[in-house]
Amino acid sequence: MDKITFQAPDSDETVEFYVIEQTRINGTDYILVTEEEDGDCDAFILKELTGDDSEEASYEMVEDEEELAYMSKIFTSILEDVDITM
């Protein structure tokens, strides 16, 4: 499982996530991440904001309820052994 580090744009604070899965829907990349490598824990769906020509990727948490529900269904279908509840 890949580990990715994010830095807040307005501070030096960093946070690390484990990438469980990634997918591209309608030209937008999404990643499903957790703070723990194993076990039951909170998961977050992040949406890439940068284009293909950018050197560094920029992500934001999906907060729109419709988009979150749709992407949860997508990730649940990709990961057969994972149950995503909101």
Secondary structure per residue as TSV (DSSP state, phi and psi in degrees):
chain	resnum	aa	ss	phi	psi
A	1	M	-	360.0	130.3
A	2	D	E	-75.4	145.9
A	3	K	E	-113.1	134.9
A	4	I	E	-129.1	141.6
A	5	T	E	-110.4	131.9
A	6	F	E	-113.6	144.8
A	7	Q	E	-119.8	131.5
A	8	A	-	-64.1	135.5
A	9	P	T	-66.0	-25.0
A	10	D	T	-107.3	11.0
A	11	S	S	-154.1	177.3
A	12	D	S	-92.5	5.1
A	13	E	-	-68.3	134.4
A	14	T	E	-122.2	154.6
A	15	V	E	-140.1	143.0
A	16	E	E	-110.6	138.9
A	17	F	E	-129.6	154.7
A	18	Y	E	-99.4	128.9
A	19	V	E	-86.1	116.4
A	20	I	E	-85.1	-44.4
A	21	E	E	-158.3	159.2
A	22	Q	E	-140.5	153.7
A	23	T	E	-154.5	163.8
A	24	R	E	-122.9	124.2
A	25	I	E	-124.8	124.3
A	26	N	T	50.4	40.1
A	27	G	T	80.9	4.5
A	28	T	E	-113.5	131.9
A	29	D	E	-86.9	137.0
A	30	Y	E	-126.5	144.7
A	31	I	E	-129.1	144.1
A	32	L	E	-103.5	120.3
A	33	V	E	-128.5	158.3
A	34	T	E	-136.3	162.4
A	35	E	S	-86.7	-21.3
A	36	E	S	-110.7	144.1
A	37	E	S	-74.8	-35.7
A	38	D	S	-129.9	160.5
A	39	G	S	87.3	177.5
A	40	D	S	-77.4	128.0
A	41	C	-	-159.9	172.7
A	42	D	-	-67.4	142.6
A	43	A	E	-122.4	152.7
A	44	F	E	-131.1	142.8
A	45	I	E	-104.8	123.9
A	46	L	E	-112.4	144.1
A	47	K	E	-115.0	130.7
A	48	E	E	-76.7	135.1
A	49	L	-	-103.3	-18.5
A	50	T	S	-90.3	160.7
A	51	G	-	-87.4	176.1
A	52	D	T	-66.4	-23.2
A	53	D	T	-88.6	-2.6
A	54	S	-	-81.9	143.7
A	55	E	S	-74.2	-38.3
A	56	E	S	-115.2	137.9
A	57	A	-	-83.2	146.6
A	58	S	-	-124.4	130.2
A	59	Y	E	-125.8	155.2
A	60	E	E	-135.8	151.7
A	61	M	E	-69.9	137.9
A	62	V	-	-74.6	119.6
A	63	E	-	-116.9	-19.4
A	64	D	-	-64.3	123.6
A	65	E	H	-61.3	-39.7
A	66	E	H	-67.4	-45.4
A	67	E	H	-64.3	-40.4
A	68	L	H	-64.3	-44.1
A	69	A	H	-63.6	-42.9
A	70	Y	H	-63.2	-47.9
A	71	M	H	-68.7	-31.6
A	72	S	H	-62.2	-42.1
A	73	K	H	-64.1	-40.8
A	74	I	H	-61.8	-50.5
A	75	F	H	-65.9	-34.2
A	76	T	H	-64.6	-38.7
A	77	S	H	-72.8	-32.0
A	78	I	H	-70.8	-44.0
A	79	L	S	-100.5	94.6
A	80	E	T	-62.6	-29.8
A	81	D	T	-97.1	12.1
A	82	V	-	-117.8	134.4
A	83	D	-	-112.4	116.8
A	84	I	-	-101.7	120.1
A	85	T	-	-116.8	147.0
A	86	M	-	-105.3	360.0
